[in-house]
Amino acid sequence: MVTKEILNFYKKTSLYTDLGLYKDFARSLPNDIKELCYLQRHQIIHPFDMKDKEERNNANSFYGDMTKIEETSLCFENDLFPTAISILAELLRRNENYTIDRPIEDKIHVCCREQAILLASILKAKEIPARVRSGFANYACLGNGAGDHWITEYYNEEKGRWVLVDADMYFDDETLKEYGIDFNLLDIPRDNFIFGAEAYLKLRNKELSDKEIYYSSTPKAYGLK
């Protein structure tokens, strides 16, 4: 049962989700979850995609023309921007125009964890209960099974339930089809995501094999060499 106390708890922030002086800016962002995720997705490049030579040389990729970025600049910036406030501060430092037209050279290079944290922090700033969830998604890797992934869960008052949403994978419809995703990433079905604790219990009870889940430290799972 979801109580008022539980919802109030998930409106609170932590070191990772507190936006400080950027809270008012977050409140000015779209309230519509689809518009919010699509906007956020255009601020960030996933490092794995940057290392993909075919993607990098595609001037018409979802991210834009990555040939405009020096190859030496293609790096993981997770360690530099681990918190929501650091992500927003750096994005606005590079370019104060937080729009879907952000120049590719002004985007930051972080992964699903930072995407989930940023979305949760923005929702919290809007007084919407939210939390970051880690686990394994059966749509987040190119191999069979489920890849380790981070997403956001928020309480949808209209639906009266918690909703799973993936800002990191929220591309345009055409790109989603290429990934073989045929469900709504703004309301992910529960059987498409295995929570960390659930995965542990299923592995322990032999209901899940270690062959059925992948980690980002296993490049082959993501089509990398």
Order of alpha helices (4+ residues) and beta strands (2+ residues): alpha-alpha-alpha-beta-alpha-alpha-alpha-beta-alpha-beta-beta-beta-alpha-beta-alpha-beta
